[in-house]
């Protein structure tokens, strides 16, 4: 469906919006999937250690990476929409379709309508992600990550490598037989004890018991050194059982990070006493409230730049460049704002003031025509100077 046909039809002004919205949806979905895929692959590199050292299964790996998607989408969606709006409206200008719509007495506000509707939808989705999906997903991710790192039932002891499942415990296995038998075992435990211990055995076997995982070793010795006086005690054994269940107690109640908490728990936490954590939580809460607004601000910047001058290809290219620069600056400011709010909480009202100021100014330029005559006159003067007498 071309705009020329739509312009010829009276009483169908809403169909312009549908046409432009259709042009936005496709690129937006494509860019979102592309950006998400690239960032998802880079984020997946953090799981290499869990896969190699902890025996993380493929299914659990995929599930854990999916739990991180909400936090990625909250950043990707506004940027993807910004790029999409720039691309679609720049194409409409290049193909002279905007000129046709302007000839049909469509105002800037009317032309910007589809992009603004898309921005409001994405903003609502980002709010839902920030306030609901992200804390739920990240909390589940941290729980699984903690369980995988500290759960010996899922531990894969690699041959010829000093495995360190948790701080203070090192396990070495020279060889692992196909039947599960371990050969050449060394277990060193040093969890702040006065008498660190080292166990060496010729062979052993991992056994699952109701009390947890147990390493039953045969033909070896157990050495202990008293740190205070340096005395060494040596015990030879034919069979010795090392209880992994005792080490499971090291997994105490985990402190929930800021990204794991819902909004009320960020502003009024019941388990936080340190001032540093309180500031971090408050900054995170305000970040979740402010960042969705970046979606609308970016769209306003894109539309304001493209609509602020004459609809010619050369001028639109320059305005496209300016829009990208301002968009990058705004996104950089949004990423740096949480750090500023953490260090200087008294500046939080200023951050809100700047955010709403950008929204108001960019929205006024995009919807109205306040700078158009000035920009057009400056652009024509520059063109005349380039052409010469």
SULRA-V185353 format. One record per residue. N is the residue number from 0. SS is DSSP state (~ for helix, > for strand, _ for the rest). PSI is psi in whole degrees, 0 to 359 (none if undefined). D_FIRST is the distance of its C-alpha to the first C-alpha in Angstrom with 2 decimals. Layout:
N,SS,PSI,D_FIRST / N,SS,PSI,D_FIRST
//
This chain:
0,_,120,0.00 / 1,_,156,3.80 / 2,~,331,6.77 / 3,~,320,8.63 / 4,~,320,7.23 / 5,~,322,7.80 / 6,~,326,11.07 / 7,~,342,12.17 / 8,_,124,12.16 / 9,_,148,15.38 / 10,_,16,16.32 / 11,_,39,13.06 / 12,_,327,13.90 / 13,~,340,13.74 / 14,~,338,9.99 / 15,~,315,10.09 / 16,~,319,12.41 / 17,~,318,10.50 / 18,~,312,7.65 / 19,~,322,10.73 / 20,~,322,12.68 / 21,~,325,10.56 / 22,~,334,11.16 / 23,~,321,14.76 / 24,~,312,15.63 / 25,~,303,15.53 / 26,~,326,17.68 / 27,~,315,19.84 / 28,~,316,20.82 / 29,~,313,21.47 / 30,~,321,23.58 / 31,~,314,25.43 / 32,~,320,26.46 / 33,~,309,27.43 / 34,~,318,29.50 / 35,~,318,31.04 / 36,~,315,32.03 / 37,~,311,33.72 / 38,~,325,35.57 / 39,~,319,36.45 / 40,~,318,38.14 / 41,~,322,40.12 / 42,~,332,41.19 / 43,~,341,42.29 / 44,~,336,44.99 / 45,~,345,47.03 / 46,~,1,47.64 / 47,~,318,49.36 / 48,~,319,52.72 / 49,~,326,52.17 / 50,~,315,51.22 / 51,~,318,54.13 / 52,~,339,56.83 / 53,~,359,56.01 / 54,_,35,54.69 / 55,_,127,51.29 / 56,_,161,49.50 / 57,~,319,45.98 / 58,~,316,44.82 / 59,~,326,46.35 / 60,~,313,44.97 / 61,~,320,41.38 / 62,~,318,42.04 / 63,~,321,43.50 / 64,~,327,40.64 / 65,~,328,38.15 / 66,~,339,40.23 / 67,_,349,39.51 / 68,~,319,35.72 / 69,~,316,35.47 / 70,~,330,37.33 / 71,~,317,35.11 / 72,~,328,31.83 / 73,~,333,33.14 / 74,~,323,33.23 / 75,~,318,30.23 / 76,~,312,27.52 / 77,~,320,27.91 / 78,~,318,28.04 / 79,~,320,25.00 / 80,~,321,22.96 / 81,~,312,24.46 / 82,~,320,23.49 / 83,~,314,19.92 / 84,~,317,19.50 / 85,~,315,21.15 / 86,~,311,18.98 / 87,~,311,15.55 / 88,~,329,16.66 / 89,~,322,18.56 / 90,~,321,15.59 / 91,~,323,13.75 / 92,~,316,17.06 / 93,~,323,17.60 / 94,_,6,14.34 / 95,_,16,15.29 / 96,~,328,12.24 / 97,~,323,14.94 / 98,~,319,16.77 / 99,~,317,14.10 / 100,~,321,14.07 / 101,~,324,17.85 / 102,~,335,18.09 / 103,_,19,16.53 / 104,_,30,19.63 / 105,_,130,18.18 / 106,_,171,21.17 / 107,~,320,21.69 / 108,~,321,22.24 / 109,~,319,18.92 / 110,~,325,17.13 / 111,~,348,19.39 / 112,~,307,18.83 / 113,~,318,16.47 / 114,~,323,18.83 / 115,~,323,21.82 / 116,~,316,20.81 / 117,~,320,20.46 / 118,~,319,23.81 / 119,~,321,25.50 / 120,~,313,24.50 / 121,~,321,25.77 / 122,~,316,28.81 / 123,~,321,29.69 / 124,~,320,29.38 / 125,~,324,31.63 / 126,~,316,34.09 / 127,~,321,34.29 / 128,~,312,34.88 / 129,~,321,37.49 / 130,~,338,39.37 / 131,~,297,39.30 / 132,~,316,37.97 / 133,~,310,39.52 / 134,~,323,43.09 / 135,~,311,43.05 / 136,~,317,41.78 / 137,~,325,44.00 / 138,~,317,47.03 / 139,~,320,46.62 / 140,~,314,46.16 / 141,~,325,49.35 / 142,~,313,51.28 / 143,~,318,50.40 / 144,~,318,51.09 / 145,~,319,54.47 / 146,~,319,55.32 / 147,~,319,54.46 / 148,~,330,56.52 / 149,~,358,59.48 / 150,_,117,59.44 / 151,~,345,61.96 / 152,~,330,60.87 / 153,~,7,57.75 / 154,_,132,59.70 / 155,_,108,59.73 / 156,_,111,62.88 / 157,_,146,62.18 / 158,>,141,65.02 / 159,_,19,66.73 / 160,_,140,64.85 / 161,>,103,66.09 / 162,>,131,63.74 / 163,>,83,63.53 / 164,>,324,61.75 / 165,>,165,62.84 / 166,_,132,64.89 / 167,_,358,68.55 / 168,>,124,68.25 / 169,>,132,68.18 / 170,>,132,68.31 / 171,>,134,69.02 / 172,>,122,69.05 / 173,>,322,70.38 / 174,>,145,69.22 / 175,>,118,67.30 / 176,_,164,68.30 / 177,_,334,66.05 / 178,_,5,67.91 / 179,_,354,67.09 / 180,>,139,70.48 / 181,>,137,70.54 / 182,>,142,73.08 / 183,>,70,74.38 / 184,>,139,73.27 / 185,>,127,73.59 / 186,>,118,72.63 / 187,>,125,73.20 / 188,>,125,72.78 / 189,_,85,73.13 / 190,_,51,71.57 / 191,_,17,73.77 / 192,_,160,76.78 / 193,_,335,80.32 / 194,>,86,80.81 / 195,>,147,77.87 / 196,>,149,78.16 / 197,>,129,77.43 / 198,>,130,77.56 / 199,>,137,77.90 / 200,>,154,78.12 / 201,>,320,78.28 / 202,>,170,75.79 / 203,>,175,73.82 / 204,>,136,71.28 / 205,>,127,68.49 / 206,>,130,69.15 / 207,>,124,66.96 / 208,>,166,69.12 / 209,_,335,68.48 / 210,_,359,69.30 / 211,>,188,66.80 / 212,>,140,66.82 / 213,>,136,70.24 / 214,>,109,71.30 / 215,>,115,74.59 / 216,>,151,76.43 / 217,>,144,79.57 / 218,>,78,82.41 / 219,>,199,81.79 / 220,>,157,82.85 / 221,>,126,81.69 / 222,>,138,82.52 / 223,>,140,82.57 / 224,>,124,83.46 / 225,>,117,84.70 / 226,_,326,83.10 / 227,_,317,85.93 / 228,_,355,88.86 / 229,_,10,87.23 / 230,_,140,88.92 / 231,>,128,87.39 / 232,>,138,87.60 / 233,>,129,86.98 / 234,>,122,86.51 / 235,>,144,86.48 / 236,>,156,84.95 / 237,>,330,84.41 / 238,>,135,81.44 / 239,>,135,79.46 / 240,>,124,76.39 / 241,>,119,73.95 / 242,>,110,72.09 / 243,~,337,68.51 / 244,~,329,68.32 / 245,~,324,70.44 / 246,~,341,67.88 / 247,~,338,65.12 / 248,~,345,66.68 / 249,~,341,65.40 / 250,_,76,61.97 / 251,_,180,62.69 / 252,_,118,60.35 / 253,_,138,57.50 / 254,_,126,56.51 / 255,_,130,52.88 / 256,_,172,50.88 / 257,~,320,48.67 / 258,~,346,45.41 / 259,~,351,46.91 / 260,_,148,47.59 / 261,_,169,45.68 / 262,~,313,45.43 / 263,~,325,48.66 / 264,~,345,50.59 / 265,~,318,49.51 / 266,~,330,50.69 / 267,_,66,53.72 / 268,_,142,54.84 / 269,_,348,58.02 / 270,_,21,59.04 / 271,_,127,58.74 / 272,_,332,61.75 / 273,_,137,61.12 / 274,~,326,59.71 / 275,~,315,57.60 / 276,~,322,55.73 / 277,~,317,55.31 / 278,~,318,53.66 / 279,~,317,51.35 / 280,~,317,50.32 / 281,~,318,49.73 / 282,~,321,47.64 / 283,~,320,45.57 / 284,~,315,45.05 / 285,~,327,43.82 / 286,~,319,41.59 / 287,~,330,39.80 / 288,~,330,39.31 / 289,~,320,38.16 / 290,~,326,35.98 / 291,_,331,33.02 / 292,~,340,32.81 / 293,~,330,32.21 / 294,~,309,28.64 / 295,~,320,27.92 / 296,~,318,30.12 / 297,~,319,28.30 / 298,~,319,24.90 / 299,~,319,26.65 / 300,~,316,28.14 / 301,~,312,24.88 / 302,~,319,23.21 / 303,~,321,26.52 / 304,~,315,26.94 / 305,~,332,23.53 / 306,~,357,23.64 / 307,_,357,27.33 / 308,_,190,27.17 / 309,_,151,25.52 / 310,_,69,22.01 / 311,_,158,23.23 / 312,~,318,23.02 / 313,~,316,26.77 / 314,~,322,27.18 / 315,~,330,24.35 / 316,~,317,26.03 / 317,~,318,29.26 / 318,~,328,27.76 / 319,~,318,26.12 / 320,~,315,29.64 / 321,~,320,31.19 / 322,~,318,28.80 / 323,~,318,29.71 / 324,~,311,33.38 / 325,~,324,33.36 / 326,~,317,31.42 / 327,~,319,34.01 / 328,~,318,36.82 / 329,~,317,35.57 / 330,~,321,35.19 / 331,~,320,38.66 / 332,~,322,40.10 / 333,~,322,38.67 / 334,~,329,40.29 / 335,~,345,43.55 / 336,~,318,43.78 / 337,~,320,45.33 / 338,~,320,48.15 / 339,~,317,48.81 / 340,~,331,48.88 / 341,~,316,51.27 / 342,~,327,53.68 / 343,_,79,53.46 / 344,~,334,52.55 / 345,~,348,53.44 / 346,~,1,50.36 / 347,~,315,47.95 / 348,~,325,47.48 / 349,~,323,46.71 / 350,~,318,43.94 / 351,~,318,42.37 / 352,~,315,42.85 / 353,~,319,41.18 / 354,~,310,38.22 / 355,~,330,37.60 / 356,~,317,38.29 / 357,~,317,35.59 / 358,~,314,33.12 / 359,~,313,34.11 / 360,~,311,34.12 / 361,~,322,30.88 / 362,~,322,29.14 / 363,~,318,30.57 / 364,~,321,29.45 / 365,~,320,25.88 / 366,~,328,25.50 / 367,_,197,27.74 / 368,_,50,28.47 / 369,_,328,32.13 / 370,_,1,32.34 / 371,~,311,29.68 / 372,~,321,32.13 / 373,~,313,34.71 / 374,~,319,32.48 / 375,~,316,30.98 / 376,~,320,34.52 / 377,~,320,35.81 / 378,~,320,33.02 / 379,~,322,33.73 / 380,~,319,37.44 / 381,~,321,37.03 / 382,~,320,34.95 / 383,~,323,37.69 / 384,~,325,40.35 / 385,~,324,38.68 / 386,~,321,38.41 / 387,_,178,42.01 / 388,_,none,43.91
//
